[in-house]
Amino acid sequence: MTRKQMTFVVALFIAALAVYLRTIFRLAETAQGVFGELMTHEGYFAGLEFVPIVVAVVVLNIWHPGRWIFDVRSV
C-alpha cells in the first residue's frame, strides 16, 4: 500500500469514527428520553452532534475519495 493510499485510509477511519461517535451520542440521548440530560442541554448537542460531523466533513473534503483512491487499473 502506498503512502497516498494509507493517508486516505487513515482519513476515512477518522471520519467514520466521528460519525460513529455521533451515532453513540444519539443512541444515549434517545435512551434518556425527551427530558433527559443530553436532550435538554445544548452543550452536549454542540459537542457530540455538531462537532463530529464537522470533523468528518472537513476530513473528507481534504482527503476526498475522488482524489485519493488509487487508480484501479494499476492493480
C-alpha positions in Angstrom: 0.0 0.0 0.0 1.4 3.4 -1.0 1.7 6.4 1.3 -1.2 8.1 -0.6 -3.5 5.1 0.0 -2.5 4.8 3.6 -3.2 8.6 4.2 -6.7 8.1 2.6 -7.4 5.0 4.8 -6.5 6.9 8.0 -8.6 9.9 6.9 -11.6 7.7 6.2 -11.1 5.9 9.5 -11.2 9.3 11.4 -14.3 10.4 9.5 -16.0 7.1 10.2 -15.0 7.3 13.9 -16.5 10.8 14.1 -19.8 9.6 12.6 -19.8 6.6 14.9 -19.3 8.9 17.9 -22.3 10.9 16.8 -24.4 7.8 16.5 -23.5 6.6 20.0 -24.5 10.1 21.3 -27.8 9.9 19.5 -28.5 6.4 21.0 -27.7 7.6 24.5 -29.8 10.8 24.0 -32.8 8.7 22.8 -32.4 6.2 25.7 -32.7 9.0 28.2 -36.0 10.2 26.8 -37.4 13.6 25.8 -36.4 15.4 29.0 -33.1 13.7 29.6 -29.9 15.4 30.5 -28.4 15.1 26.9 -31.5 16.3 25.2 -32.1 19.4 27.4 -28.5 20.8 27.3 -27.3 22.4 24.1 -23.6 22.0 25.0 -23.9 18.2 24.7 -25.6 18.7 21.3 -22.9 21.0 20.0 -20.1 18.9 21.3 -21.3 15.5 20.5 -23.6 16.0 17.5 -22.3 19.0 15.6 -18.5 18.8 16.1 -18.1 15.1 14.9 -20.0 15.8 11.7 -17.9 18.9 11.0 -14.7 16.9 11.6 -15.9 14.2 9.2 -16.9 16.8 6.5 -13.6 18.6 6.8 -11.5 15.4 6.7 -13.4 14.1 3.7 -13.1 17.5 1.9 -9.4 17.5 2.3 -8.9 13.8 1.5 -11.8 13.5 -0.9 -12.2 9.9 -2.2 -12.2 11.0 -5.8 -8.7 12.5 -5.4 -7.1 9.9 -3.1 -8.3 6.5 -4.2 -5.6 4.7 -6.2 -6.1 4.0 -9.8 -7.7 0.5 -10.0 -6.2 -0.1 -13.5 -2.7 -0.1 -11.9 -3.5 -3.0 -9.6 
